[in-house]
């Protein structure tokens, strides 16, 4: 088995409860590559939604639900996504007395894997489809603020593919690129302003299978620096050939935006589209009070 567990390997699906299927990946693998203060990257949550949850009731009848797992960003590990899929399938023929017992079991196993308490919620399908306000966080939402996907329309620049994202692209197009982000930033100073910007064009690749991962990215911040939307979009597009797990990509963006714009408040979150019946939604904030409620978008 590789350092990425069963991802990219041919596997058979278990038919009995197998918590040891879960495979942990150290967050430090991604954070060491970013090269920033780990504590600043550890404020937030990764919300996972799983749509293939099934188990047996005491009569042996299959039960169905959709799930949200809340993994704290301060956990030392993440769970490898294919191992989670295999683990959830191992519950398909396992008998439980109640839905609460299923939640408790999953919470116990995921918490042991990532090294921190994981929140688990199972949602009844009928309640979600009926628009139950208690389950409103699972209904389709819309990102807040302004979409910047057309920020380059009419510009004379052409976006060329790059292998790795480059924070220097955050500088305005009419400015010379400078390795010293702080000096480039000083020319963009303005009064403090709140920004709510998002893009549906976030794309990265799985570092193991090289399969593409698409998502919507949202950046909300308060900064004294003016934000050039075309430059920000160019930076987001530079992730298109980057190999990184969802969490690492969001933390890279959080780090680059923090270092460049020096915001007094910052939230970076992404809603990634579903793969293998699971979508992953990392969110990082500069302060716990900024953590938003979980939500899902139309592409999910």
Backbone as CSV, one residue per row, in Angstrom:
resi,resn,N_x,N_y,N_z,CA_x,CA_y,CA_z,C_x,C_y,C_z
1,UNK,0.845,-1.195,0.000,0.000,0.000,0.000,0.879,1.243,0.000
2,UNK,0.542,2.261,-0.812,1.328,3.481,-0.911,1.052,4.396,0.274
3,UNK,1.781,5.530,0.312,1.544,6.483,1.396,0.167,7.099,1.293
4,UNK,-0.480,6.934,0.149,-1.833,7.459,-0.045,-2.877,6.363,0.137
5,UNK,-2.525,5.250,0.751,-3.485,4.202,1.031,-3.943,3.499,-0.227
6,UNK,-5.255,3.275,-0.336,-5.807,2.495,-1.442,-6.107,3.345,-2.665
7,UNK,-5.907,4.667,-2.572,-6.207,5.529,-3.701,-5.338,5.141,-4.887
8,UNK,-5.979,4.903,-6.039,-5.261,4.534,-7.241,-4.967,3.061,-7.379
9,UNK,-5.380,2.271,-6.374,-5.159,0.835,-6.431,-6.470,0.098,-6.688
10,UNK,-6.366,-1.088,-7.311,-7.536,-1.936,-7.502,-7.907,-2.569,-6.173
11,UNK,-9.176,-2.450,-5.794,-9.619,-2.949,-4.494,-10.944,-3.675,-4.628
12,UNK,-11.249,-4.486,-3.628,-12.555,-5.132,-3.539,-13.310,-4.506,-2.377
13,UNK,-14.620,-4.385,-2.539,-15.418,-3.727,-1.519,-15.770,-4.698,-0.402
14,UNK,-15.534,-4.280,0.858,-15.816,-5.169,1.992,-17.311,-5.368,2.205
15,UNK,-17.669,-6.524,2.732,-19.067,-6.838,3.017,-19.329,-6.973,4.511
16,UNK,-18.295,-6.739,5.298,-18.441,-6.735,6.748,-17.794,-5.474,7.302
17,UNK,-18.239,-5.083,8.490,-17.753,-3.860,9.123,-16.232,-3.905,9.295
18,UNK,-15.530,-2.932,8.679,-14.075,-2.920,8.709,-13.554,-1.504,8.962
19,UNK,-13.502,-1.087,10.224,-12.984,0.260,10.520,-11.515,0.419,10.174
20,UNK,-10.765,-0.694,10.114,-9.350,-0.586,9.783,-9.124,-0.270,8.308
21,UNK,-10.199,-0.189,7.522,-10.091,0.238,6.133,-9.704,1.706,6.036
22,UNK,-10.096,2.503,7.020,-9.807,3.936,7.011,-8.299,4.163,7.035
23,UNK,-7.845,5.088,6.175,-6.409,5.335,6.029,-6.137,6.811,6.263
24,UNK,-5.251,7.100,7.200,-4.925,8.475,7.568,-3.762,9.002,6.726
25,UNK,-3.870,10.276,6.328,-2.785,10.985,5.660,-2.450,12.207,6.509
26,UNK,-1.196,12.364,6.849,-0.782,13.467,7.714,-0.960,14.805,7.002
27,UNK,-1.602,15.745,7.678,-1.739,17.085,7.102,-0.372,17.730,6.871
28,UNK,0.606,17.335,7.637,1.933,17.941,7.517,2.529,17.752,6.128
29,UNK,2.100,16.719,5.395,2.635,16.502,4.049,2.317,17.686,3.140
30,UNK,1.105,18.212,3.263,0.731,19.383,2.465,1.226,20.675,3.069
31,UNK,1.194,20.786,4.378,1.558,22.036,5.038,3.057,22.294,4.977
32,UNK,3.850,21.238,5.004,5.297,21.428,4.873,5.640,22.028,3.516
33,UNK,4.893,21.629,2.480,5.133,22.171,1.137,4.753,23.643,1.052
34,UNK,3.747,24.047,1.832,3.325,25.447,1.836,4.365,26.320,2.530
35,UNK,4.949,25.780,3.599,6.008,26.496,4.289,5.543,27.704,5.050
36,UNK,4.420,27.582,5.744,3.890,28.697,6.530,3.570,28.186,7.920
37,UNK,3.154,29.065,8.794,2.830,28.719,10.171,1.660,27.720,10.192
38,UNK,1.930,26.497,10.654,0.887,25.472,10.686,-0.309,25.893,11.523
39,UNK,-0.047,26.619,12.625,-1.149,27.027,13.504,-2.151,27.910,12.769
40,UNK,-1.676,28.721,11.823,-2.568,29.610,11.077,-3.397,28.845,10.054
41,UNK,-2.918,27.665,9.663,-3.656,26.842,8.710,-4.602,25.867,9.404
42,UNK,-4.565,25.848,10.727,-5.313,24.856,11.491,-6.599,25.404,12.085
43,UNK,-7.063,26.556,11.587,-8.306,27.155,12.072,-9.354,27.002,10.982
44,UNK,-10.307,26.126,11.204,-11.336,25.896,10.207,-11.866,24.476,10.277
45,UNK,-12.596,24.096,9.246,-13.257,22.782,9.202,-13.223,22.275,7.764
46,UNK,-13.109,20.965,7.613,-13.355,20.307,6.329,-14.696,19.594,6.437
47,UNK,-15.673,20.040,5.635,-16.975,19.371,5.618,-16.997,18.358,4.479
48,UNK,-17.295,17.127,4.797,-17.427,16.059,3.810,-18.896,15.661,3.731
49,UNK,-19.425,15.540,2.523,-20.790,15.047,2.333,-20.721,13.700,1.616
50,UNK,-21.400,12.726,2.158,-21.408,11.374,1.587,-22.838,11.001,1.222
51,UNK,-23.018,10.508,0.012,-24.352,10.261,-0.528,-24.663,8.777,-0.692
52,UNK,-23.775,7.927,-0.230,-23.987,6.486,-0.373,-23.886,5.810,0.997
53,UNK,-24.708,6.276,1.925,-24.729,5.743,3.284,-25.869,4.743,3.420
54,UNK,-25.535,3.514,3.786,-26.564,2.490,3.958,-26.122,1.501,5.032
55,UNK,-27.089,0.988,5.770,-26.856,-0.021,6.798,-28.126,-0.848,6.934
56,UNK,-28.097,-1.843,7.811,-29.260,-2.698,8.027,-29.910,-2.389,9.363
57,UNK,-31.258,-2.371,9.387,-31.953,-2.283,10.668,-32.085,-3.687,11.269
58,UNK,-32.620,-3.837,12.474,-32.699,-5.164,13.102,-33.491,-6.197,12.299
59,UNK,-34.306,-5.740,11.341,-35.037,-6.670,10.484,-34.233,-7.087,9.252
60,UNK,-33.040,-6.522,9.105,-32.234,-6.822,7.939,-32.621,-6.019,6.719
61,UNK,-33.362,-4.932,6.897,-33.801,-4.087,5.791,-32.807,-2.941,5.614
62,UNK,-32.404,-2.697,4.392,-31.444,-1.626,4.112,-32.041,-0.267,4.462
63,UNK,-31.234,0.566,5.080,-31.601,1.931,5.423,-30.696,2.887,4.641
64,UNK,-31.218,4.064,4.297,-30.447,5.023,3.508,-30.432,6.391,4.184
65,UNK,-29.348,7.110,3.966,-29.236,8.484,4.449,-28.122,9.166,3.665
66,UNK,-28.041,10.478,3.806,-26.852,11.205,3.357,-26.193,11.768,4.604
67,UNK,-24.904,12.016,4.521,-24.161,12.350,5.733,-23.305,13.584,5.543
68,UNK,-23.075,14.273,6.659,-22.072,15.331,6.715,-21.084,14.988,7.824
69,UNK,-19.804,14.984,7.466,-18.734,14.786,8.431,-17.988,16.105,8.585
70,UNK,-17.773,16.544,9.803,-17.071,17.797,10.073,-15.725,17.478,10.707
71,UNK,-14.656,17.647,9.924,-13.301,17.314,10.370,-12.579,18.609,10.733
72,UNK,-12.184,18.789,11.983,-11.522,20.044,12.371,-10.169,20.189,11.703
73,UNK,-9.839,21.409,11.307,-8.578,21.660,10.613,-7.364,21.440,11.508
74,UNK,-7.571,21.395,12.833,-6.433,21.161,13.718,-6.119,19.673,13.887
75,UNK,-6.889,18.805,13.256,-6.592,17.378,13.346,-5.253,17.094,12.681
76,UNK,-4.442,16.201,13.221,-3.137,15.914,12.607,-3.249,15.200,11.268
77,UNK,-4.392,14.560,11.010,-4.545,13.786,9.782,-5.840,14.143,9.065
78,UNK,-5.867,13.818,7.776,-7.112,13.731,7.029,-7.330,12.256,6.712
79,UNK,-8.514,11.904,6.259,-8.776,10.520,5.876,-8.728,10.443,4.352
80,UNK,-8.041,9.450,3.843,-7.941,9.269,2.396,-9.328,8.919,1.860
81,UNK,-9.745,9.583,0.789,-11.143,9.555,0.370,-11.622,8.175,-0.091
82,UNK,-10.782,7.434,-0.819,-11.228,6.114,-1.270,-11.351,5.156,-0.096
83,UNK,-10.472,5.281,0.883,-10.585,4.413,2.062,-11.872,4.715,2.816
84,UNK,-12.301,6.001,2.816,-13.573,6.355,3.445,-14.732,5.709,2.693
85,UNK,-14.668,5.727,1.371,-15.719,5.099,0.571,-15.802,3.606,0.883
86,UNK,-14.661,2.944,0.970,-14.652,1.513,1.283,-15.197,1.263,2.687
87,UNK,-14.807,2.127,3.623,-15.300,1.986,4.995,-16.815,2.130,5.048
88,UNK,-17.346,3.146,4.367,-18.793,3.352,4.388,-19.517,2.173,3.750
89,UNK,-18.924,1.586,2.705,-19.531,0.408,2.096,-19.489,-0.801,3.026
90,UNK,-18.533,-0.813,3.949,-18.469,-1.934,4.895,-19.630,-1.914,5.877
91,UNK,-20.357,-0.793,5.933,-21.528,-0.694,6.812,-22.791,-1.220,6.139
92,UNK,-22.744,-1.470,4.830,-23.949,-1.801,4.076,-24.671,-3.028,4.600
93,UNK,-23.925,-4.005,5.098,-24.532,-5.251,5.577,-24.313,-5.441,7.079
94,UNK,-24.132,-4.305,7.770,-23.956,-4.315,9.216,-25.243,-3.846,9.882
95,UNK,-25.673,-4.584,10.899,-26.941,-4.285,11.561,-26.728,-3.298,12.705
96,UNK,-27.600,-2.277,12.754,-27.565,-1.286,13.824,-28.975,-1.132,14.398
97,UNK,-29.036,-0.848,15.687,-30.327,-0.688,16.350,-31.018,0.611,15.960
98,UNK,-30.247,1.631,15.603,-30.830,2.938,15.313,-29.883,3.768,14.464
99,UNK,-30.424,4.849,13.911,-29.583,5.782,13.156,-28.544,6.415,14.076
100,UNK,-28.932,6.679,15.317,-27.995,7.272,16.267,-26.790,6.364,16.489
101,UNK,-27.027,5.062,16.498,-25.923,4.114,16.674,-24.970,4.157,15.489
102,UNK,-25.512,4.374,14.287,-24.672,4.505,13.096,-23.809,5.759,13.215
103,UNK,-24.434,6.866,13.599,-23.694,8.123,13.757,-22.568,7.966,14.772
104,UNK,-22.863,7.330,15.891,-21.856,7.158,16.940,-20.702,6.294,16.465
105,UNK,-21.010,5.251,15.710,-19.959,4.366,15.208,-19.056,5.086,14.216
106,UNK,-19.664,5.794,13.268,-18.868,6.510,12.274,-18.019,7.580,12.951
107,UNK,-18.601,8.311,13.894,-17.866,9.359,14.600,-16.667,8.778,15.341
108,UNK,-16.864,7.653,15.981,-15.765,7.008,16.722,-14.637,6.604,15.776
109,UNK,-14.982,6.004,14.660,-13.965,5.493,13.736,-13.240,6.625,13.007
110,UNK,-13.976,7.636,12.545,-13.333,8.750,11.857,-12.452,9.558,12.811
111,UNK,-12.913,9.737,14.045,-12.128,10.478,15.036,-10.817,9.764,15.323
112,UNK,-10.868,8.448,15.410,-9.648,7.678,15.651,-8.686,7.801,14.477
113,UNK,-9.219,7.890,13.275,-8.384,7.972,12.081,-7.685,9.323,11.977
114,UNK,-8.424,10.423,12.155,-7.833,11.746,11.942,-7.170,12.303,13.196
115,UNK,-7.430,11.706,14.356,-6.794,12.143,15.587,-7.466,13.319,16.256
116,UNK,-8.750,13.534,15.983,-9.521,14.614,16.614,-10.996,14.258,16.494
117,UNK,-11.825,14.943,17.280,-13.255,14.653,17.270,-13.894,15.096,15.956
118,UNK,-14.562,14.170,15.300,-15.240,14.436,14.033,-16.741,14.450,14.277
119,UNK,-17.398,15.500,13.801,-18.845,15.559,13.900,-19.491,14.764,12.777
120,UNK,-20.532,14.006,13.104,-21.234,13.185,12.114,-22.725,13.461,12.221
121,UNK,-23.341,13.803,11.093,-24.781,13.992,11.013,-25.319,13.160,9.856
122,UNK,-26.354,12.379,10.120,-27.052,11.651,9.068,-28.381,12.338,8.806
123,UNK,-28.688,12.557,7.532,-29.872,13.307,7.137,-30.878,12.382,6.464
124,UNK,-32.123,12.443,6.916,-33.196,11.679,6.285,-33.511,12.283,4.919
125,UNK,-33.631,11.450,3.922,-33.858,11.933,2.566,-35.161,12.709,2.445
126,UNK,-36.225,12.207,3.062,-37.519,12.878,2.962,-37.488,14.253,3.613
127,UNK,-36.775,14.362,4.731,-36.717,15.645,5.429,-35.982,16.682,4.587
128,UNK,-34.916,16.253,3.908,-34.171,17.188,3.070,-35.016,17.636,1.889
129,UNK,-35.634,16.686,1.201,-36.405,17.020,0.010,-37.636,17.851,0.336
130,UNK,-38.124,17.725,1.575,-39.297,18.505,1.980,-38.922,19.905,2.458
131,UNK,-37.624,20.195,2.509,-37.194,21.523,2.914,-37.302,21.767,4.400
132,UNK,-37.165,20.737,5.205,-37.197,20.866,6.655,-36.147,21.895,7.080
133,UNK,-36.566,22.919,7.829,-35.636,23.973,8.222,-34.500,23.444,9.086
134,UNK,-34.712,22.351,9.808,-33.650,21.764,10.616,-32.528,21.239,9.727
135,UNK,-32.868,20.890,8.488,-31.883,20.364,7.555,-31.534,21.388,6.474
136,UNK,-31.796,22.664,6.718,-31.614,23.676,5.682,-30.158,23.775,5.233
137,UNK,-29.215,23.430,6.104,-27.811,23.476,5.739,-27.441,22.478,4.672
138,UNK,-28.331,21.548,4.364,-28.057,20.563,3.338,-28.749,20.910,2.027
139,UNK,-29.505,22.001,2.013,-30.166,22.422,0.789,-29.201,23.253,-0.066
140,UNK,-29.563,23.474,-1.321,-28.685,24.174,-2.245,-28.591,25.657,-1.883
141,UNK,-27.360,26.140,-1.740,-27.102,27.540,-1.418,-26.415,28.209,-2.607
142,UNK,-26.009,29.462,-2.423,-25.299,30.206,-3.460,-24.155,30.952,-2.791
143,UNK,-22.966,30.960,-3.385,-21.858,31.689,-2.762,-22.168,33.171,-2.645
144,UNK,-21.667,33.787,-1.584,-21.922,35.194,-1.329,-20.949,36.076,-2.119
145,UNK,-21.402,37.258,-2.483,-20.509,38.240,-3.069,-20.519,38.258,-4.581
146,UNK,-19.396,38.666,-5.163,-19.269,38.900,-6.605,-18.483,37.785,-7.274
147,UNK,-18.998,37.294,-8.392,-18.288,36.297,-9.184,-17.260,37.022,-10.057
148,UNK,-16.015,36.546,-10.046,-14.946,37.208,-10.804,-14.572,36.433,-12.065
149,UNK,-15.415,35.483,-12.484,-15.046,34.621,-13.607,-14.901,35.375,-14.928
150,UNK,-15.477,36.570,-15.038,-15.350,37.358,-16.263,-14.361,38.517,-16.106
151,UNK,-13.550,38.464,-15.072,-12.654,39.592,-14.789,-11.590,39.794,-15.864
152,UNK,-11.286,38.765,-16.628,-10.265,38.874,-17.671,-10.861,39.144,-19.050
153,UNK,-12.176,39.258,-19.126,-12.824,39.472,-20.411,-12.368,40.795,-21.026
154,UNK,-11.894,40.735,-22.259,-11.425,41.933,-22.945,-9.991,42.319,-22.635
155,UNK,-9.335,41.593,-21.715,-7.951,41.907,-21.370,-7.015,41.444,-22.481
156,UNK,-5.874,42.110,-22.608,-4.928,41.774,-23.667,-4.056,40.573,-23.313
157,UNK,-4.090,40.148,-22.057,-3.249,39.031,-21.627,-3.884,37.706,-22.030
158,UNK,-3.035,36.704,-22.264,-3.488,35.344,-22.513,-2.957,34.463,-21.391
159,UNK,-3.841,33.663,-20.820,-3.459,32.818,-19.694,-2.834,31.526,-20.214
160,UNK,-1.581,31.342,-19.920,-0.876,30.133,-20.340,-0.883,29.123,-19.199
161,UNK,-0.913,27.828,-19.538,-0.876,26.801,-18.486,0.443,26.857,-17.716
162,UNK,0.349,26.697,-16.415,1.538,26.605,-15.569,1.404,25.365,-14.698
163,UNK,2.538,24.835,-14.291,2.520,23.582,-13.535,2.199,23.799,-12.070
164,UNK,2.615,24.941,-11.534,2.423,25.211,-10.112,1.829,26.607,-9.924
165,UNK,0.942,26.781,-8.957,0.398,28.112,-8.671,1.498,29.041,-8.186
166,UNK,1.366,30.312,-8.532,2.390,31.300,-8.214,1.728,32.508,-7.569
167,UNK,2.047,32.758,-6.302,1.426,33.867,-5.572,1.764,35.223,-6.177
168,UNK,2.838,35.305,-6.967,3.190,36.581,-7.594,2.128,37.036,-8.589
169,UNK,1.282,36.096,-9.035,0.215,36.452,-9.963,-0.859,37.309,-9.304
170,UNK,-0.841,37.406,-7.985,-1.806,38.242,-7.286,-1.553,39.727,-7.518
171,UNK,-0.354,40.081,-7.997,-0.057,41.487,-8.270,-0.808,41.937,-9.511
172,UNK,-1.113,43.218,-9.605,-1.895,43.747,-10.717,-1.163,43.548,-12.033
173,UNK,-1.914,43.351,-13.130,-1.319,43.083,-14.430,-0.490,44.245,-14.949
174,UNK,-0.809,45.456,-14.539,-0.061,46.607,-15.056,1.146,46.945,-14.193
175,UNK,1.486,46.013,-13.273,2.651,46.212,-12.404,3.712,45.183,-12.740
176,UNK,4.984,45.505,-12.578,6.029,44.509,-12.772,5.943,43.447,-11.687
177,UNK,6.141,42.182,-12.072,6.135,41.095,-11.109,7.386,41.188,-10.257
178,UNK,7.221,41.084,-8.964,8.337,41.220,-8.037,8.318,40.039,-7.088
179,UNK,9.476,39.456,-6.837,9.537,38.338,-5.901,9.165,38.769,-4.499
180,UNK,9.348,40.013,-4.196,9.006,40.530,-2.880,7.553,40.975,-2.897
181,UNK,6.660,40.109,-2.404,5.229,40.414,-2.456,4.892,41.671,-1.671
182,UNK,5.613,41.899,-0.598,5.288,43.050,0.240,5.538,44.344,-0.503
183,UNK,6.646,44.439,-1.269,6.941,45.666,-1.984,5.953,45.900,-3.109
184,UNK,5.550,44.835,-3.805,4.537,44.982,-4.849,3.220,45.415,-4.258
185,UNK,2.934,44.908,-3.067,1.671,45.201,-2.413,1.567,46.662,-1.988
186,UNK,2.702,47.254,-1.621,2.663,48.605,-1.079,2.112,49.595,-2.097
187,UNK,2.296,49.327,-3.384,1.799,50.231,-4.408,0.299,50.128,-4.610
188,UNK,-0.331,49.155,-3.945,-1.759,48.952,-4.103,-2.544,49.393,-2.873
189,UNK,-1.899,50.109,-1.982,-2.543,50.441,-0.728,-3.776,51.321,-0.948
190,UNK,-4.772,51.128,-0.116,-6.001,51.916,-0.150,-6.594,51.868,1.245
191,UNK,-7.767,52.453,1.414,-8.422,52.354,2.707,-8.952,50.931,2.893
192,UNK,-9.145,50.553,4.138,-9.624,49.203,4.442,-10.964,48.957,3.769
193,UNK,-11.100,47.764,3.193,-12.309,47.439,2.456,-12.649,45.968,2.665
194,UNK,-13.958,45.694,2.683,-14.420,44.307,2.764,-14.623,43.764,1.354
195,UNK,-14.155,42.535,1.137,-14.307,41.873,-0.156,-15.017,40.546,0.019
196,UNK,-15.957,40.267,-0.866,-16.601,38.961,-0.984,-16.537,38.561,-2.455
197,UNK,-15.603,37.690,-2.795,-15.362,37.323,-4.175,-15.375,35.804,-4.312
198,UNK,-15.877,35.327,-5.451,-15.853,33.879,-5.661,-15.651,33.556,-7.126
199,UNK,-15.199,32.329,-7.381,-14.980,31.844,-8.743,-15.399,30.389,-8.826
200,UNK,-16.031,30.038,-9.929,-16.402,28.648,-10.194,-15.329,27.905,-10.982
201,UNK,-14.176,28.527,-11.178,-13.162,27.999,-12.091,-11.979,27.339,-11.382
202,UNK,-12.121,27.054,-10.097,-11.038,26.359,-9.399,-10.922,24.927,-9.925
203,UNK,-9.732,24.564,-10.340,-9.462,23.207,-10.795,-8.077,22.808,-10.325
204,UNK,-7.959,21.588,-9.831,-6.673,21.022,-9.448,-6.718,19.539,-9.780
205,UNK,-5.627,18.847,-9.541,-5.554,17.420,-9.852,-5.260,16.612,-8.600
206,UNK,-5.836,15.427,-8.534,-5.506,14.503,-7.457,-4.027,14.152,-7.560
207,UNK,-3.270,14.258,-6.470,-1.830,13.998,-6.539,-1.474,12.534,-6.764
208,UNK,-2.458,11.647,-6.669,-2.183,10.220,-6.853,-2.685,9.743,-8.208
209,UNK,-3.962,9.991,-8.521,-4.561,9.481,-9.755,-4.471,10.480,-10.912
210,UNK,-4.152,11.749,-10.588,-4.096,12.834,-11.575,-5.463,13.155,-12.158
211,UNK,-6.531,12.673,-11.546,-7.870,13.013,-11.994,-8.200,14.452,-11.605
212,UNK,-8.940,15.175,-12.446,-9.247,16.577,-12.145,-10.280,16.713,-11.035
213,UNK,-10.090,17.721,-10.216,-11.036,18.090,-9.167,-11.501,19.522,-9.441
214,UNK,-12.820,19.704,-9.587,-13.395,21.017,-9.839,-14.085,21.528,-8.585
215,UNK,-14.047,22.848,-8.421,-14.717,23.412,-7.261,-15.023,24.885,-7.435
216,UNK,-15.822,25.403,-6.523,-16.089,26.836,-6.425,-15.309,27.365,-5.234
217,UNK,-14.583,28.440,-5.456,-13.733,29.031,-4.421,-14.309,30.368,-3.981
218,UNK,-14.349,30.590,-2.674,-14.822,31.864,-2.119,-13.736,32.464,-1.238
219,UNK,-13.496,33.755,-1.410,-12.544,34.494,-0.576,-13.259,35.705,-0.011
220,UNK,-13.319,35.794,1.301,-13.893,36.943,1.983,-12.827,37.514,2.904
221,UNK,-12.570,38.807,2.778,-11.521,39.398,3.609,-11.712,40.897,3.772
222,UNK,-11.044,41.407,4.792,-10.932,42.841,5.025,-9.460,43.203,4.939
223,UNK,-9.121,44.117,4.038,-7.717,44.448,3.822,-7.550,45.906,3.417
224,UNK,-6.372,46.467,3.700,-6.023,47.809,3.260,-5.545,47.813,1.816
225,UNK,-5.301,46.643,1.248,-4.772,46.538,-0.102,-5.906,46.392,-1.115
226,UNK,-5.784,47.072,-2.228,-6.774,46.941,-3.284,-6.644,45.574,-3.942
227,UNK,-7.759,44.960,-4.249,-7.767,43.638,-4.880,-8.037,43.812,-6.370
228,UNK,-7.098,43.381,-7.186,-7.289,43.388,-8.626,-7.932,42.054,-9.013
229,UNK,-9.183,42.114,-9.454,-9.936,40.881,-9.700,-9.333,40.053,-10.826
230,UNK,-8.801,40.699,-11.858,-8.179,39.971,-12.952,-6.944,39.213,-12.470
231,UNK,-6.164,39.845,-11.605,-4.979,39.177,-11.059,-5.372,38.003,-10.171
232,UNK,-6.403,38.210,-9.361,-6.861,37.130,-8.494,-7.361,35.954,-9.317
233,UNK,-8.106,36.219,-10.381,-8.587,35.144,-11.238,-7.419,34.424,-11.923
234,UNK,-6.421,35.178,-12.372,-5.242,34.565,-12.984,-4.565,33.620,-11.996
235,UNK,-4.463,34.040,-10.748,-3.875,33.193,-9.710,-4.689,31.920,-9.515
236,UNK,-6.010,32.034,-9.449,-6.870,30.857,-9.277,-6.695,29.896,-10.447
237,UNK,-6.608,30.429,-11.664,-6.435,29.586,-12.841,-5.083,28.878,-12.843
238,UNK,-4.121,29.402,-12.108,-2.799,28.767,-12.076,-2.807,27.438,-11.331
239,UNK,-3.921,27.099,-10.671,-4.040,25.811,-9.985,-4.469,24.690,-10.928
240,UNK,-4.739,24.984,-12.190,-5.366,24.009,-13.078,-4.538,22.755,-13.299
241,UNK,-3.220,22.849,-13.199,-2.379,21.677,-13.366,-1.633,21.321,-12.089
242,UNK,-2.066,21.903,-10.993,-1.429,21.642,-9.699,-1.934,20.328,-9.114
243,UNK,-1.027,19.512,-8.628,-1.397,18.266,-7.955,-1.445,18.502,-6.447
244,UNK,-2.643,18.421,-5.897,-2.790,18.644,-4.460,-4.152,18.196,-3.985
245,UNK,-4.214,17.691,-2.764,-5.500,17.342,-2.184,-6.315,18.615,-1.959
246,UNK,-7.624,18.460,-1.856,-8.518,19.610,-1.699,-8.066,20.511,-0.540
247,UNK,-7.777,19.880,0.591,-7.409,20.644,1.781,-6.128,21.445,1.552
248,UNK,-5.145,20.823,0.893,-3.876,21.495,0.657,-4.050,22.685,-0.277
249,UNK,-4.901,22.547,-1.296,-5.129,23.655,-2.227,-5.736,24.857,-1.507
250,UNK,-6.740,24.606,-0.676,-7.371,25.703,0.062,-6.377,26.335,1.030
251,UNK,-5.561,25.528,1.673,-4.579,26.078,2.611,-3.486,26.849,1.878
252,UNK,-3.127,26.424,0.679,-2.164,27.178,-0.122,-2.725,28.556,-0.480
253,UNK,-3.981,28.582,-0.892,-4.618,29.853,-1.237,-4.736,30.741,-0.001
254,UNK,-5.135,30.148,1.116,-5.251,30.906,2.369,-3.900,31.521,2.734
255,UNK,-2.839,30.742,2.605,-1.507,31.227,2.943,-1.072,32.345,1.999
256,UNK,-1.240,32.140,0.685,-0.804,33.144,-0.289,-1.575,34.455,-0.130
257,UNK,-2.897,34.350,0.029,-3.716,35.557,0.192,-3.354,36.271,1.494
258,UNK,-3.102,35.510,2.548,-2.727,36.107,3.836,-1.414,36.869,3.722
259,UNK,-0.432,36.252,3.097,0.881,36.867,3.011,0.896,38.061,2.061
260,UNK,0.075,38.012,1.026,0.085,39.100,0.047,-0.759,40.289,0.499
261,UNK,-1.995,40.034,0.898,-2.920,41.122,1.217,-2.901,41.521,2.685
262,UNK,-2.309,40.708,3.547,-2.237,40.995,4.977,-3.602,41.425,5.537
263,UNK,-4.631,40.623,5.323,-5.982,41.028,5.756,-6.132,40.964,7.271
264,UNK,-6.980,41.816,7.788,-7.302,41.746,9.217,-8.302,40.625,9.475
265,UNK,-9.080,40.272,8.440,-10.007,39.142,8.515,-9.926,38.389,7.194
266,UNK,-9.983,37.062,7.287,-9.904,36.277,6.055,-10.632,34.958,6.210
267,UNK,-11.412,34.612,5.201,-11.994,33.280,5.081,-11.788,32.797,3.653
268,UNK,-11.261,31.598,3.507,-11.121,30.943,2.204,-11.820,29.598,2.311
269,UNK,-12.769,29.362,1.412,-13.465,28.075,1.429,-13.690,27.603,0.005
270,UNK,-13.826,26.300,-0.148,-14.080,25.725,-1.468,-15.136,24.642,-1.346
271,UNK,-15.998,24.601,-2.350,-16.989,23.542,-2.486,-16.565,22.693,-3.690
272,UNK,-15.999,21.532,-3.457,-15.554,20.677,-4.558,-16.693,19.762,-5.006
273,UNK,-16.726,19.483,-6.298,-17.754,18.605,-6.834,-17.519,17.169,-6.380
274,UNK,-18.566,16.395,-6.473,-18.579,15.042,-5.931,-17.743,14.081,-6.772
275,UNK,-17.015,13.201,-6.092,-16.327,12.094,-6.754,-16.444,10.871,-5.850
276,UNK,-16.867,9.744,-6.433,-17.033,8.539,-5.628,-18.133,8.656,-4.588
277,UNK,-19.141,9.513,-4.879,-20.242,9.670,-3.928,-19.921,10.565,-2.748
278,UNK,-18.800,11.285,-2.811,-18.362,12.125,-1.693,-17.889,13.466,-2.232
279,UNK,-18.324,14.569,-1.602,-17.722,15.864,-1.912,-17.025,16.399,-0.667
280,UNK,-15.978,17.191,-0.898,-15.125,17.691,0.183,-15.116,19.211,0.122
281,UNK,-15.298,19.849,1.273,-15.486,21.299,1.328,-14.627,21.907,2.440
282,UNK,-13.343,22.189,2.155,-12.482,22.773,3.185,-12.779,24.257,3.380
283,UNK,-12.590,24.721,4.595,-12.759,26.134,4.931,-11.707,26.520,5.962
284,UNK,-10.979,27.616,5.683,-9.985,28.121,6.625,-10.297,29.579,6.931
285,UNK,-10.144,29.959,8.198,-10.467,31.307,8.647,-9.335,31.845,9.508
286,UNK,-9.226,33.171,9.541,-8.198,33.797,10.375,-8.597,33.833,11.834
287,UNK,-9.902,33.673,12.103,-10.399,33.672,13.483,-11.600,32.740,13.547
288,UNK,-11.714,31.941,14.611,-12.839,30.995,14.700,-14.209,31.653,14.578
289,UNK,-14.319,32.927,14.970,-15.612,33.612,14.901,-16.087,33.817,13.468
290,UNK,-15.189,33.666,12.498,-15.537,33.869,11.089,-16.025,32.594,10.421
291,UNK,-15.999,31.486,11.126,-16.374,30.214,10.510,-17.846,30.229,10.110
292,UNK,-18.160,29.989,8.849,-19.549,30.032,8.391,-20.263,28.715,8.655
293,UNK,-21.540,28.692,8.345,-22.288,27.441,8.416,-21.956,26.593,7.190
294,UNK,-22.005,25.285,7.314,-21.783,24.438,6.133,-22.901,24.628,5.126
295,UNK,-22.583,24.405,3.856,-23.577,24.553,2.811,-23.163,23.734,1.596
296,UNK,-24.072,23.617,0.637,-23.807,22.914,-0.611,-24.266,23.788,-1.766
297,UNK,-23.565,23.669,-2.909,-23.869,24.474,-4.079,-24.515,23.614,-5.165
298,UNK,-24.984,24.273,-6.213,-25.775,23.592,-7.247,-24.961,22.507,-7.948
299,UNK,-23.644,22.662,-8.095,-22.842,21.645,-8.779,-22.637,20.400,-7.942
300,UNK,-23.008,20.467,-6.679,-22.788,19.328,-5.791,-24.023,18.459,-5.677
